């Protein structure tokens, strides 16, 4: 288990020099990367899912790729879930390049979040998914994901693990007009969708987008 360790001042200086050297090297490369990882913590019959988006930037263009979708085994207790997420975030590309984890902190996610902070000293953004239409509501997350899927710079291959489950969940989303006038986006399962949407929400914070959303499956979204 990866537990938090105390660091001495000399170790901090060494680490600072190392990070500054890495940043200088990164800036000199013709291609630069960053990562957005969304973690939807499963409730009831859903599984916890991690989705990783890789952003590739050159002097000419920026493209975003869903590189990895993975579901944690069903019935995994919250302590083990926290351990698995912490282990995942130790991947070399997440330590060499900037990486931001956005985690669903509602329900059991609040417990997982607390363990990640106290036991693993993990730096991440905690999001509480709400109802309605406000930022980080379920509707907002789903509509934001749809909007990004329409961007020509956003890519996903139908060959990666979890792509079929993501497609199936998106296709199964229904719209229901509530008495309050709000439209509720329903669906039996949404763990893959919300995981991808949480990852995309980090991109949304960095880039201002305009325009509405359309049915993503009328576009060439699943690209090789």
C-alpha atoms as an extended CHARMM CRD file, in Angstrom:
* protein
*
       224  EXT
         1         1  UNK       CA              0.0000000000        0.0000000000        0.0000000000  PROA      1               0.0000000000
         2         2  UNK       CA              1.3210000000        3.4480000000       -0.9050000000  PROA      2               0.0000000000
         3         3  UNK       CA              1.2410000000        5.4420000000        2.3100000000  PROA      3               0.0000000000
         4         4  UNK       CA              2.1810000000        9.0780000000        2.7920000000  PROA      4               0.0000000000
         5         5  UNK       CA              5.7680000000        9.5970000000        3.8700000000  PROA      5               0.0000000000
         6         6  UNK       CA              7.4240000000       12.5590000000        5.5860000000  PROA      6               0.0000000000
         7         7  UNK       CA             10.1490000000       14.3290000000        3.5620000000  PROA      7               0.0000000000
         8         8  UNK       CA             13.2130000000       16.1370000000        4.8630000000  PROA      8               0.0000000000
         9         9  UNK       CA             14.1830000000       19.6550000000        3.7460000000  PROA      9               0.0000000000
        10        10  UNK       CA             17.0980000000       18.3180000000        1.6920000000  PROA      10              0.0000000000
        11        11  UNK       CA             14.7680000000       15.8580000000       -0.0500000000  PROA      11              0.0000000000
        12        12  UNK       CA             12.4240000000       18.7590000000       -0.8130000000  PROA      12              0.0000000000
        13        13  UNK       CA             15.2810000000       20.7390000000       -2.3770000000  PROA      13              0.0000000000
        14        14  UNK       CA             16.3300000000       17.7360000000       -4.4670000000  PROA      14              0.0000000000
        15        15  UNK       CA             12.7490000000       17.2270000000       -5.5850000000  PROA      15              0.0000000000
        16        16  UNK       CA             12.3670000000       20.9230000000       -6.4860000000  PROA      16              0.0000000000
        17        17  UNK       CA             15.5220000000       20.8360000000       -8.6150000000  PROA      17              0.0000000000
        18        18  UNK       CA             14.3570000000       17.6510000000      -10.2940000000  PROA      18              0.0000000000
        19        19  UNK       CA             10.9510000000       19.1390000000      -11.1230000000  PROA      19              0.0000000000
        20        20  UNK       CA             12.4630000000       22.3480000000      -12.4700000000  PROA      20              0.0000000000
        21        21  UNK       CA             14.8000000000       20.3130000000      -14.6810000000  PROA      21              0.0000000000
        22        22  UNK       CA             11.9150000000       18.2080000000      -15.9730000000  PROA      22              0.0000000000
        23        23  UNK       CA              9.8520000000       21.3190000000      -16.7300000000  PROA      23              0.0000000000
        24        24  UNK       CA             12.7380000000       22.8200000000      -18.7270000000  PROA      24              0.0000000000
        25        25  UNK       CA             13.0640000000       19.6130000000      -20.7490000000  PROA      25              0.0000000000
        26        26  UNK       CA              9.3070000000       19.4200000000      -21.3410000000  PROA      26              0.0000000000
        27        27  UNK       CA              9.1450000000       22.9650000000      -22.6710000000  PROA      27              0.0000000000
        28        28  UNK       CA             11.9150000000       22.2390000000      -25.1720000000  PROA      28              0.0000000000
        29        29  UNK       CA             10.1270000000       19.2520000000      -26.7260000000  PROA      29              0.0000000000
        30        30  UNK       CA              8.2060000000       19.6230000000      -30.0280000000  PROA      30              0.0000000000
        31        31  UNK       CA              5.2390000000       17.7090000000      -28.5580000000  PROA      31              0.0000000000
        32        32  UNK       CA              3.8810000000       18.2970000000      -25.0540000000  PROA      32              0.0000000000
        33        33  UNK       CA              1.3200000000       16.2710000000      -23.1410000000  PROA      33              0.0000000000
        34        34  UNK       CA             -1.0410000000       16.6530000000      -20.2300000000  PROA      34              0.0000000000
        35        35  UNK       CA             -3.5820000000       14.2890000000      -18.7160000000  PROA      35              0.0000000000
        36        36  UNK       CA             -7.1120000000       14.6180000000      -17.3440000000  PROA      36              0.0000000000
        37        37  UNK       CA             -8.3840000000       11.6400000000      -15.3750000000  PROA      37              0.0000000000
        38        38  UNK       CA            -12.0270000000       11.2940000000      -14.3500000000  PROA      38              0.0000000000
        39        39  UNK       CA            -12.9950000000        8.9180000000      -11.5390000000  PROA      39              0.0000000000
        40        40  UNK       CA            -16.6700000000        8.0810000000      -11.0880000000  PROA      40              0.0000000000
        41        41  UNK       CA            -17.0960000000        6.1740000000       -7.8270000000  PROA      41              0.0000000000
        42        42  UNK       CA            -19.7240000000        3.4600000000       -8.2490000000  PROA      42              0.0000000000
        43        43  UNK       CA            -22.9180000000        3.4110000000       -6.2740000000  PROA      43              0.0000000000
        44        44  UNK       CA            -25.3650000000        0.5190000000       -5.9190000000  PROA      44              0.0000000000
        45        45  UNK       CA            -24.9790000000       -1.6910000000       -9.0360000000  PROA      45              0.0000000000
        46        46  UNK       CA            -22.5460000000        0.6030000000      -10.8590000000  PROA      46              0.0000000000
        47        47  UNK       CA            -18.8040000000        0.0770000000      -10.9630000000  PROA      47              0.0000000000
        48        48  UNK       CA            -16.1350000000        2.6780000000      -10.2950000000  PROA      48              0.0000000000
        49        49  UNK       CA            -14.5730000000        3.7690000000      -13.5860000000  PROA      49              0.0000000000
        50        50  UNK       CA            -11.4230000000        5.7330000000      -14.4440000000  PROA      50              0.0000000000
        51        51  UNK       CA            -11.1420000000        7.5130000000      -17.8040000000  PROA      51              0.0000000000
        52        52  UNK       CA             -7.8980000000        9.1000000000      -18.9940000000  PROA      52              0.0000000000
        53        53  UNK       CA             -7.7620000000       11.8450000000      -21.6160000000  PROA      53              0.0000000000
        54        54  UNK       CA             -4.3730000000       12.6790000000      -23.1050000000  PROA      54              0.0000000000
        55        55  UNK       CA             -3.9310000000       16.1920000000      -24.5020000000  PROA      55              0.0000000000
        56        56  UNK       CA             -1.2410000000       16.4680000000      -27.1510000000  PROA      56              0.0000000000
        57        57  UNK       CA              0.0070000000       19.9680000000      -27.9530000000  PROA      57              0.0000000000
        58        58  UNK       CA              2.3440000000       21.0910000000      -30.7370000000  PROA      58              0.0000000000
        59        59  UNK       CA              3.0730000000       24.5140000000      -32.1620000000  PROA      59              0.0000000000
        60        60  UNK       CA              0.3670000000       23.8840000000      -34.7630000000  PROA      60              0.0000000000
        61        61  UNK       CA             -2.4740000000       22.1210000000      -32.9670000000  PROA      61              0.0000000000
        62        62  UNK       CA             -3.9100000000       20.6500000000      -29.7770000000  PROA      62              0.0000000000
        63        63  UNK       CA             -5.6970000000       17.2970000000      -29.8270000000  PROA      63              0.0000000000
        64        64  UNK       CA             -7.4010000000       15.3080000000      -27.0910000000  PROA      64              0.0000000000
        65        65  UNK       CA             -7.5050000000       11.4950000000      -26.9980000000  PROA      65              0.0000000000
        66        66  UNK       CA             -9.3460000000        9.1600000000      -24.6620000000  PROA      66              0.0000000000
        67        67  UNK       CA             -6.4600000000        6.7610000000      -24.0950000000  PROA      67              0.0000000000
        68        68  UNK       CA             -7.6950000000        4.5310000000      -21.2990000000  PROA      68              0.0000000000
        69        69  UNK       CA            -10.9950000000        3.4650000000      -19.7470000000  PROA      69              0.0000000000
        70        70  UNK       CA            -10.8980000000        1.0000000000      -16.8860000000  PROA      70              0.0000000000
        71        71  UNK       CA            -13.5170000000       -0.2590000000      -14.4610000000  PROA      71              0.0000000000
        72        72  UNK       CA            -12.5990000000       -1.4110000000      -10.9860000000  PROA      72              0.0000000000
        73        73  UNK       CA            -13.8650000000       -4.8960000000      -10.0710000000  PROA      73              0.0000000000
        74        74  UNK       CA            -17.4160000000       -5.0030000000       -8.7310000000  PROA      74              0.0000000000
        75        75  UNK       CA            -17.8930000000       -5.1130000000       -4.9700000000  PROA      75              0.0000000000
        76        76  UNK       CA            -14.4550000000       -3.6140000000       -4.3090000000  PROA      76              0.0000000000
        77        77  UNK       CA            -14.4960000000       -1.9990000000       -0.8650000000  PROA      77              0.0000000000
        78        78  UNK       CA            -13.7800000000        1.7160000000       -0.6250000000  PROA      78              0.0000000000
        79        79  UNK       CA            -10.3740000000        1.2260000000        1.0530000000  PROA      79              0.0000000000
        80        80  UNK       CA             -9.1550000000       -0.9500000000       -1.8210000000  PROA      80              0.0000000000
        81        81  UNK       CA            -10.6690000000        1.4470000000       -4.3580000000  PROA      81              0.0000000000
        82        82  UNK       CA             -8.6280000000        4.2900000000       -2.8850000000  PROA      82              0.0000000000
        83        83  UNK       CA             -5.4890000000        2.1560000000       -3.0040000000  PROA      83              0.0000000000
        84        84  UNK       CA             -6.0870000000        1.2130000000       -6.6510000000  PROA      84              0.0000000000
        85        85  UNK       CA             -6.6740000000        4.8420000000       -7.6580000000  PROA      85              0.0000000000
        86        86  UNK       CA             -3.5270000000        5.9640000000       -5.8290000000  PROA      86              0.0000000000
        87        87  UNK       CA             -1.5130000000        3.2240000000       -7.5700000000  PROA      87              0.0000000000
        88        88  UNK       CA             -2.9460000000        4.2420000000      -10.9380000000  PROA      88              0.0000000000
        89        89  UNK       CA             -1.9240000000        7.8690000000      -10.4190000000  PROA      89              0.0000000000
        90        90  UNK       CA              1.7100000000        6.7650000000       -9.9450000000  PROA      90              0.0000000000
        91        91  UNK       CA              2.0370000000        5.8870000000      -13.6400000000  PROA      91              0.0000000000
        92        92  UNK       CA              5.2360000000        7.4290000000      -15.1080000000  PROA      92              0.0000000000
        93        93  UNK       CA              3.4090000000        9.5990000000      -17.6490000000  PROA      93              0.0000000000
        94        94  UNK       CA              1.3420000000       11.1530000000      -14.8260000000  PROA      94              0.0000000000
        95        95  UNK       CA              4.4780000000       12.1040000000      -12.8970000000  PROA      95              0.0000000000
        96        96  UNK       CA              6.5200000000       13.3690000000      -15.8510000000  PROA      96              0.0000000000
        97        97  UNK       CA              3.6810000000       15.3570000000      -17.4850000000  PROA      97              0.0000000000
        98        98  UNK       CA              0.9740000000       17.4630000000      -15.7900000000  PROA      98              0.0000000000
        99        99  UNK       CA             -1.9410000000       15.2750000000      -14.6800000000  PROA      99              0.0000000000
       100       100  UNK       CA             -5.1980000000       16.2780000000      -12.9730000000  PROA      100             0.0000000000
       101       101  UNK       CA             -7.5100000000       13.7640000000      -11.3260000000  PROA      101             0.0000000000
       102       102  UNK       CA            -11.1620000000       14.8500000000      -11.0190000000  PROA      102             0.0000000000
       103       103  UNK       CA            -13.0080000000       12.5840000000       -8.5930000000  PROA      103             0.0000000000
       104       104  UNK       CA            -16.7030000000       12.1350000000       -7.8640000000  PROA      104             0.0000000000
       105       105  UNK       CA            -16.9180000000       13.0530000000       -4.1970000000  PROA      105             0.0000000000
       106       106  UNK       CA            -20.6050000000       12.2930000000       -3.6660000000  PROA      106             0.0000000000
       107       107  UNK       CA            -21.8490000000        9.2860000000       -1.6870000000  PROA      107             0.0000000000
       108       108  UNK       CA            -19.1330000000        6.6890000000       -1.1480000000  PROA      108             0.0000000000
       109       109  UNK       CA            -16.8630000000        8.9450000000       -3.1790000000  PROA      109             0.0000000000
       110       110  UNK       CA            -16.5790000000       11.1990000000       -0.1230000000  PROA      110             0.0000000000
       111       111  UNK       CA            -15.0380000000        8.3170000000        1.8460000000  PROA      111             0.0000000000
       112       112  UNK       CA            -12.6640000000        7.3950000000       -0.9900000000  PROA      112             0.0000000000
       113       113  UNK       CA            -11.7060000000       11.0660000000       -1.2920000000  PROA      113             0.0000000000
       114       114  UNK       CA            -10.8570000000       11.3290000000        2.4050000000  PROA      114             0.0000000000
       115       115  UNK       CA             -8.6690000000        8.2070000000        2.2490000000  PROA      115             0.0000000000
       116       116  UNK       CA             -6.8090000000        9.4880000000       -0.8180000000  PROA      116             0.0000000000
       117       117  UNK       CA             -6.0190000000       12.7560000000        0.9470000000  PROA      117             0.0000000000
       118       118  UNK       CA             -5.1390000000       11.4390000000        4.3930000000  PROA      118             0.0000000000
       119       119  UNK       CA             -3.4350000000        8.1310000000        3.5650000000  PROA      119             0.0000000000
       120       120  UNK       CA             -1.8760000000        8.8630000000        0.1710000000  PROA      120             0.0000000000
       121       121  UNK       CA             -1.4890000000       12.6560000000        0.1630000000  PROA      121             0.0000000000
       122       122  UNK       CA             -2.8920000000       12.6270000000       -3.3700000000  PROA      122             0.0000000000
       123       123  UNK       CA             -3.5600000000       15.9510000000       -5.0830000000  PROA      123             0.0000000000
       124       124  UNK       CA             -6.8770000000       15.9150000000       -6.9720000000  PROA      124             0.0000000000
       125       125  UNK       CA            -10.0610000000       17.8780000000       -7.5720000000  PROA      125             0.0000000000
       126       126  UNK       CA            -13.1320000000       16.6630000000       -5.6930000000  PROA      126             0.0000000000
       127       127  UNK       CA            -16.4720000000       17.2720000000       -7.4190000000  PROA      127             0.0000000000
       128       128  UNK       CA            -19.9110000000       16.6990000000       -5.8980000000  PROA      128             0.0000000000
       129       129  UNK       CA            -22.3460000000       15.7830000000       -8.6660000000  PROA      129             0.0000000000
       130       130  UNK       CA            -25.6830000000       17.5150000000       -8.1480000000  PROA      130             0.0000000000
       131       131  UNK       CA            -29.0830000000       17.6500000000       -9.8220000000  PROA      131             0.0000000000
       132       132  UNK       CA            -30.3940000000       20.5220000000      -11.9390000000  PROA      132             0.0000000000
       133       133  UNK       CA            -28.4420000000       22.3400000000      -14.6400000000  PROA      133             0.0000000000
       134       134  UNK       CA            -25.6350000000       24.0490000000      -12.7390000000  PROA      134             0.0000000000
       135       135  UNK       CA            -21.9410000000       23.3660000000      -13.2220000000  PROA      135             0.0000000000
       136       136  UNK       CA            -21.0570000000       19.8130000000      -12.1580000000  PROA      136             0.0000000000
       137       137  UNK       CA            -24.6740000000       18.7410000000      -12.1380000000  PROA      137             0.0000000000
       138       138  UNK       CA            -25.3030000000       15.4120000000      -13.8530000000  PROA      138             0.0000000000
       139       139  UNK       CA            -27.0200000000       17.1340000000      -16.7790000000  PROA      139             0.0000000000
       140       140  UNK       CA            -24.1820000000       19.6390000000      -17.1660000000  PROA      140             0.0000000000
       141       141  UNK       CA            -21.5620000000       16.8780000000      -17.1630000000  PROA      141             0.0000000000
       142       142  UNK       CA            -23.3790000000       14.8080000000      -19.7910000000  PROA      142             0.0000000000
       143       143  UNK       CA            -24.0560000000       17.7970000000      -22.0480000000  PROA      143             0.0000000000
       144       144  UNK       CA            -20.4490000000       18.9610000000      -21.6980000000  PROA      144             0.0000000000
       145       145  UNK       CA            -19.2170000000       15.5000000000      -22.7080000000  PROA      145             0.0000000000
       146       146  UNK       CA            -21.4980000000       15.5500000000      -25.7470000000  PROA      146             0.0000000000
       147       147  UNK       CA            -20.2060000000       18.9820000000      -26.7170000000  PROA      147             0.0000000000
       148       148  UNK       CA            -16.5840000000       17.8520000000      -26.5600000000  PROA      148             0.0000000000
       149       149  UNK       CA            -17.3210000000       14.7540000000      -28.6040000000  PROA      149             0.0000000000
       150       150  UNK       CA            -18.4220000000       17.0900000000      -31.4050000000  PROA      150             0.0000000000
       151       151  UNK       CA            -15.0600000000       18.8370000000      -31.5250000000  PROA      151             0.0000000000
       152       152  UNK       CA            -12.8330000000       17.6680000000      -34.4110000000  PROA      152             0.0000000000
       153       153  UNK       CA             -9.8620000000       17.7370000000      -32.0390000000  PROA      153             0.0000000000
       154       154  UNK       CA            -11.4390000000       15.1530000000      -29.6940000000  PROA      154             0.0000000000
       155       155  UNK       CA            -10.7470000000       11.4900000000      -30.4810000000  PROA      155             0.0000000000
       156       156  UNK       CA            -11.5130000000        8.0110000000      -29.1910000000  PROA      156             0.0000000000
       157       157  UNK       CA            -10.8170000000        4.6580000000      -30.7970000000  PROA      157             0.0000000000
       158       158  UNK       CA            -13.5330000000        2.0210000000      -30.6940000000  PROA      158             0.0000000000
       159       159  UNK       CA            -10.7460000000       -0.5170000000      -30.1070000000  PROA      159             0.0000000000
       160       160  UNK       CA             -9.8460000000        0.5730000000      -26.5800000000  PROA      160             0.0000000000
       161       161  UNK       CA            -11.2210000000       -1.2390000000      -23.5710000000  PROA      161             0.0000000000
       162       162  UNK       CA            -14.4420000000        0.3380000000      -22.2960000000  PROA      162             0.0000000000
       163       163  UNK       CA            -15.2980000000        2.1800000000      -25.5290000000  PROA      163             0.0000000000
       164       164  UNK       CA            -18.2960000000       -0.0710000000      -26.2060000000  PROA      164             0.0000000000
       165       165  UNK       CA            -19.6470000000        0.4040000000      -22.6820000000  PROA      165             0.0000000000
       166       166  UNK       CA            -19.2570000000        4.1700000000      -23.0090000000  PROA      166             0.0000000000
       167       167  UNK       CA            -21.0770000000        4.1600000000      -26.3490000000  PROA      167             0.0000000000
       168       168  UNK       CA            -23.8720000000        1.9420000000      -25.0010000000  PROA      168             0.0000000000
       169       169  UNK       CA            -24.4540000000        4.1860000000      -21.9780000000  PROA      169             0.0000000000
       170       170  UNK       CA            -24.5370000000        7.3220000000      -24.1110000000  PROA      170             0.0000000000
       171       171  UNK       CA            -27.0030000000        5.7770000000      -26.5420000000  PROA      171             0.0000000000
       172       172  UNK       CA            -29.2450000000        4.7200000000      -23.6430000000  PROA      172             0.0000000000
       173       173  UNK       CA            -29.5670000000        8.2160000000      -22.1790000000  PROA      173             0.0000000000
       174       174  UNK       CA            -33.1470000000        9.4900000000      -22.3150000000  PROA      174             0.0000000000
       175       175  UNK       CA            -34.6770000000       12.9300000000      -21.7870000000  PROA      175             0.0000000000
       176       176  UNK       CA            -37.5690000000       13.4140000000      -19.3710000000  PROA      176             0.0000000000
       177       177  UNK       CA            -39.4280000000       16.6900000000      -18.8190000000  PROA      177             0.0000000000
       178       178  UNK       CA            -40.0050000000       17.1520000000      -15.0770000000  PROA      178             0.0000000000
       179       179  UNK       CA            -42.9540000000       19.1160000000      -13.5900000000  PROA      179             0.0000000000
       180       180  UNK       CA            -40.4730000000       21.8050000000      -12.5930000000  PROA      180             0.0000000000
       181       181  UNK       CA            -39.7230000000       22.3610000000      -16.2780000000  PROA      181             0.0000000000
       182       182  UNK       CA            -36.2080000000       20.9490000000      -16.0680000000  PROA      182             0.0000000000
       183       183  UNK       CA            -35.1330000000       18.2050000000      -18.4540000000  PROA      183             0.0000000000
       184       184  UNK       CA            -33.6840000000       15.1580000000      -16.6980000000  PROA      184             0.0000000000
       185       185  UNK       CA            -31.1810000000       13.0520000000      -18.6300000000  PROA      185             0.0000000000
       186       186  UNK       CA            -31.8850000000        9.5020000000      -17.4880000000  PROA      186             0.0000000000
       187       187  UNK       CA            -30.2610000000        6.1330000000      -17.9670000000  PROA      187             0.0000000000
       188       188  UNK       CA            -30.0010000000        2.8300000000      -16.1170000000  PROA      188             0.0000000000
       189       189  UNK       CA            -26.2090000000        3.0520000000      -15.8320000000  PROA      189             0.0000000000
       190       190  UNK       CA            -23.9540000000        6.0740000000      -16.1960000000  PROA      190             0.0000000000
       191       191  UNK       CA            -20.6180000000        5.1220000000      -14.6250000000  PROA      191             0.0000000000
       192       192  UNK       CA            -18.6550000000        5.1560000000      -17.9070000000  PROA      192             0.0000000000
       193       193  UNK       CA            -20.3740000000        8.3410000000      -19.0720000000  PROA      193             0.0000000000
       194       194  UNK       CA            -19.7660000000       10.2620000000      -15.8380000000  PROA      194             0.0000000000
       195       195  UNK       CA            -16.1650000000        9.1000000000      -15.6230000000  PROA      195             0.0000000000
       196       196  UNK       CA            -15.4830000000       10.4500000000      -19.1190000000  PROA      196             0.0000000000
       197       197  UNK       CA            -17.4820000000       13.6020000000      -18.3380000000  PROA      197             0.0000000000
       198       198  UNK       CA            -15.4500000000       14.2880000000      -15.1920000000  PROA      198             0.0000000000
       199       199  UNK       CA            -12.2460000000       14.0160000000      -17.2110000000  PROA      199             0.0000000000
       200       200  UNK       CA            -13.6880000000       16.3570000000      -19.8530000000  PROA      200             0.0000000000
       201       201  UNK       CA            -14.7460000000       18.8460000000      -17.1630000000  PROA      201             0.0000000000
       202       202  UNK       CA            -11.0710000000       19.5200000000      -16.5250000000  PROA      202             0.0000000000
       203       203  UNK       CA            -10.6310000000       20.4440000000      -20.1920000000  PROA      203             0.0000000000
       204       204  UNK       CA            -13.7420000000       22.6290000000      -20.0070000000  PROA      204             0.0000000000
       205       205  UNK       CA            -12.0760000000       24.6320000000      -17.2590000000  PROA      205             0.0000000000
       206       206  UNK       CA             -9.1710000000       25.4420000000      -19.5860000000  PROA      206             0.0000000000
       207       207  UNK       CA            -10.9100000000       26.1170000000      -22.9030000000  PROA      207             0.0000000000
       208       208  UNK       CA            -13.8820000000       28.3880000000      -23.5980000000  PROA      208             0.0000000000
       209       209  UNK       CA            -16.3430000000       26.6820000000      -25.9180000000  PROA      209             0.0000000000
       210       210  UNK       CA            -19.3580000000       28.0440000000      -27.7320000000  PROA      210             0.0000000000
       211       211  UNK       CA            -22.2570000000       26.3380000000      -29.4390000000  PROA      211             0.0000000000
       212       212  UNK       CA            -24.7280000000       23.6450000000      -28.4550000000  PROA      212             0.0000000000
       213       213  UNK       CA            -24.6090000000       19.8810000000      -28.4480000000  PROA      213             0.0000000000
       214       214  UNK       CA            -25.9230000000       17.3380000000      -30.9030000000  PROA      214             0.0000000000
       215       215  UNK       CA            -26.2880000000       13.5760000000      -30.9710000000  PROA      215             0.0000000000
       216       216  UNK       CA            -22.6340000000       12.5120000000      -30.9400000000  PROA      216             0.0000000000
       217       217  UNK       CA            -23.3510000000        9.2420000000      -32.6820000000  PROA      217             0.0000000000
       218       218  UNK       CA            -24.2530000000       11.0570000000      -35.8880000000  PROA      218             0.0000000000
       219       219  UNK       CA            -20.6330000000       12.2370000000      -36.0010000000  PROA      219             0.0000000000
       220       220  UNK       CA            -17.4260000000       10.3550000000      -36.5930000000  PROA      220             0.0000000000
       221       221  UNK       CA            -16.6390000000       10.3010000000      -32.8990000000  PROA      221             0.0000000000
       222       222  UNK       CA            -15.1050000000        6.8540000000      -32.5290000000  PROA      222             0.0000000000
       223       223  UNK       CA            -12.0050000000        7.3330000000      -34.6310000000  PROA      223             0.0000000000
       224       224  UNK       CA             -9.1120000000        4.9460000000      -35.0680000000  PROA      224             0.0000000000
